[in-house]
Amino acid sequence: MNSFIDIVNKKYDSPINIPETKVHYYQKILKTNYMNYLEVIYLCGGVCFFEQFHNLILYFNREFLLTSATCKKGNDIINRLEQWGFVKICSAGKRKYFLLKRPTIAILKGDYDIAVEYSRTKTTTQMIKGVMRLDYFLKTGNLISYQNMFHQLMNITLMIKEKIIESKNKFGYNINLIDEILNCKDFDSVKSVIESNDEGLDIVATIWRDMGLIYKKMIMQNQTVSDEPRYLKLLVDNYGKVYLKYFPEIIIVDDLHEASYYRDYLELMNYKFINIKDNFLINVQKEFQKNKELKMLNHSIGYSILVIGNSSFSIENKKDMINKYLDKGINVHSPMIDYCKSVALDSREKYFTTVMRSDSDEKKKADLDIDKQIKRQMI
């Protein structure tokens, strides 16, 4: 899994299928530590304002005071990366930011031919959420990566295999097939393995078939989960059958969502989780709230929510609204195991609106101009 520590210590190689005209630029960047910075930006969404990059340098170097020297160093690196063709410098109003270009993505993918330019795949809203994810990392040290979902299921699969081996596989799981899944690189590869043969997989097939589908749809909606689940536990009965208790923390990056969005979202997610095969949720929420632990020998898969957004007041209101669903305690089958958490950021106000404080027509026009400016630069 790509934790921050993994990225700090990571060494990078040249991708295959590089155009001859770009080879010397790859040789230059691979002699530096710039790709370590760029991978964090890539995992957060592929966009970074200059101020964020200055703070990212501080974070890598375990420093706390932003100086003019750090800012100059950061600007020099960005300009160098643009000269080499790895980033594209743009502006939103008076603030500068950069997007990752195809040569950067190629290093991370390992193949120039499959790399896609960041600006070709993103909307303005997705870009704003990417900036918020990077601010969240700089504030908390936690990476909000779409890869978290795949890595969590892989980690759970490995943990299940270890439990199977500990119990001498009395239940008769297909360990060879589990190993085949553990060698897969993406959701589609796992799906192919399971579709061809799921005999002897039990809960392993369930998490990849049902949770895999939920996660793939979440990626399409620009959502992911925290790097660690809110709750994860494996239990084994006397017959060697492994039971899974898994409650990921779903992260919603809130870009001015209405209250109705959360009401509809919770109803949809509850429906999806309740319909996971063999998922036992009766009074699980109540048990967890009372004991902070689940001990029954059955599979229980649900979720909790973390909302990240602008304006402390607005986010707190939305968090309280979500938590009312938990306080009501009406649905004994609810898969939402714990109270919603929230983190307030100032990303939108800081980077995407003008410095004028009033809600004047002039300010609204200026903010609209920034939005149009961003869209033009992403073409």
C-alpha positions, 0 to 999 in steps of 0.5 A, a space after each residue: 500500500 502507498 503510505 506516506 512512509 512508503 512514498 518517502 523511501 520509494 525509488 522510481 524507474 523509467 517507464 516503457 515506451 518513452 518517446 526518444 525526445 523525452 528520454 533525457 528528461 526522465 533521466 533528469 527527474 529520476 536523479 532527484 526526489 521530485 517524483 516522491 512529491 508528485 506521487 503524493 499529489 497524484 494520489 490526492 488528485 493530480 493538482 496542486 497550488 504553489 502554496 500547497 507545494 511549499 507546505 508539502 516540501 515542509 512536510 517531507 522534511 519534517 519542518 514546521 516554519 514556512 520561509 521565503 527560502 522554502 517558497 523559492 525552492 518550491 517555485 524553482 522545482 515547479 518551474 524546472 518540472 514544467 521545463 522538463 514537461 512533467 507539469 503544466 502551470 496554470 492560474 486561478 485568479 492571482 493564484 498559481 497551480 499545476 497539473 500533472 502531465 502525461 510523463 509524470 503519470 507514465 512513471 507511476 503507471 510504468 508505461 507511457 502508452 497507458 498514461 493519461 493526461 490529468 486535465 483530460 480526465 477531470 472536471 473543475 469540481 473534481 479538481 477542487 476536490 483534489 485540492 481539498 484532499 491534498 489540504 487534508 493530507 497536509 493537515 492530518 498526514 492521511 492520504 485520501 487515495 482511490 487505491 485505499 479501497 483495493 488495498 483494504 480488500 487485499 489486506 483483508 484477503 491476506 488476513 483471511 488466508 493467515 487465519 485459514 492457515 492458523 486453523 489448518 484449513 479445517 473448513 476447506 478453503 481454496 488457498 490456491 485460488 486465494 493466492 491467485 487473487 492476492 496476485 491480482 493488480 486491480 478489481 477487474 483482474 480479481 473479478 475475472 478470477 472469481 467469475 471463472 471459479 469461486 468454489 472454496 472462497 466463501 467470504 473472500 468471494 463476497 467481499 470482492 464481488 459485492 464490496 468490489 462493486 460498491 467500491 468501483 461505483 464510489 470511484 466513479 463518484 470521486 469517493 474513497 475510504 480512509 486508509 484504515 477501516 473504522 473497525 476490522 476483526 476476523 473471528 474463527 469458529 471450531 470448524 475453521 470458518 472465518 467470519 469478517 467484521 468490516 466497517 470502512 470509513 467512507 470519505 465524502 469530500 463535500 463541495 457544497 452538497 445540499 442536505 438532500 444529497 446526504 439523505 439520499 446517499 445514506 438511503 442508497 448506501 444502506 440498501 447496498 450494504 444490507 444486500 451484501 450476501 450473508 451480511 448480518 446487521 441486526 442490532 450490530 450498530 447498537 452492540 458496537 455503540 455499547 461495547 465498541 466491539 463485535 463478537 458474534 460468529 457471523 459476517 457483518 459489513 457496514 460503514 462509517 462516514 467522514 465528511 471533509 469540506 469547507 466552512 466549519 459551521 456548514 460541515 458541522 451541520 451536515 455531520 449533525 444531520 447524518 448523526 440523527 440517523 444513528 440517534 433515531 435508532 429506528 433501523 435495527 439493520 442499519 449498516 452505519 456503525 458509528 457516528 460521522 466525523 468531520 474535518 473543516 478546510 478552507 480550500 475553496 475560500 482560499 484558492 477558488 474565490 476572490 479576496 473580496 468579502 462581500 457577496 456583491 455582483 462583482 465578487 460573483 462575476 470574479 468567482 465565475 471568471 475563475 471557474 471559466 479560467 480553470 476550465 479553459 486551462 484544463 482543455 
